Amino acid sequence: MGIGSIVGVGYALSVGGAGSIFWMWVCSFFGMGLKYAEIKIALNRKNSGGKGGAPYRLADLGNKKLAVLFCVFCVFASFGTGNLTQTGAIASFLTGRGISPFISGLICCFIIALAVFGSKRRIASINTFLVPAASVVYIVACLCIIILNPLEILNAFSLIFKNAFGFSSITGGFSGAILSRVIREGFVRSMFSGEAGMGSSPLAHGSTHGDVTVQAEWGLFEIFFDTFVVSTLTALCMVGGGFTDATQMFLAFFGRTGVWVIGGLLAVFAFASVISWCYYSRCCLDFMFPRSRVAERVYKVIFALAAIAGAYTSNNLIWEISDVLNAFMLFPNLYLLFRCRNEIERII
């Protein structure tokens, strides 16, 4: 659960329109199968240290250079998806409340430093409680909006399907350019939220000692909950109310109290994403520099300081950077799935 299901959906609506939500559903539907396969393939064999993931399977297949390339892409992607988008969302909220970008950046830097340098057990315990609680609060708030505005929600479904295939009331007909933009935004938002095909989630699942099939099934649930529950609720509320910004939507329906509620929710979800991507990068750094803690410490310092840049970077640029860096991770991971296609046929 991250800000991709809230801020990311708003960005998709502002760039691709309501139709992008339809293609987000389509991509996520097929993405569930892709994520199931990549988790099972990546975890089918673990190294002696109990770690699993795309780098280890690629190395096992004799593609050590491609495994290292995947790790490099993952570390860079952590600065986009795991840092700039998260800190950019928080900084945007804080600057909207009259706080300067510099102070907003420092606050984000402090929060990230607390996450990456703090006690892992304590942070994990707090996060385990906060994220589910914040998810419930957000879902209840969206359901309240839907219950209070049933006709607008029905209209939202109509707009999503009507605009999904490049038909625009402005042009008076079909537009290939509109269709291309709508599909692109739907696909990249789905990939950002669910991470299907990127190979990032298997790094986290590889740290567990549970059954591989169960871990793969959890991967299915991750996309279902993130996209078909939370992102869909966000989209229906925003499209039905004519919003592309969650803060403005909460302000309109819940007043000033709602503004601070959504601010707190964004902080919790951003905090969780930061921890996740730091762990992904740590796994990759361990693969590239085994038994070395210097690279990890240097990464943590740079990662925390990069949060200041997120406060000064425009939201559009932040999301574009993240989309490009995420795409780089696809290529080595999809190559792994192609190499293991016969194995995939046996396990599915």
Salt bridges, closest charged atoms under 4 A:
ASP60 OD2 - ARG45 NH1 2.63
GLU185 OE2 - ARG184 NH1 2.58
GLU185 OE1 - ARG189 NH1 3.16
GLU222 OE1 - LYS35 NZ 2.62
GLU222 OE2 - HIS205 NE2 2.94
ASP286 OD2 - LYS51 NZ 3.49
ASP286 OD1 - ARG293 NH1 3.48
GLU296 OE2 - ARG282 NE 3.86
GLU296 OE1 - ARG293 NH1 3.81
GLU296 OE2 - LYS300 NZ 3.14
GLU320 OE1 - ARG184 NH2 3.30
ASP323 OD2 - ARG184 NH2 3.99
ASP323 OD1 - ARG189 NH2 2.69
GLU343 OE1 - ARG57 NH2 3.48
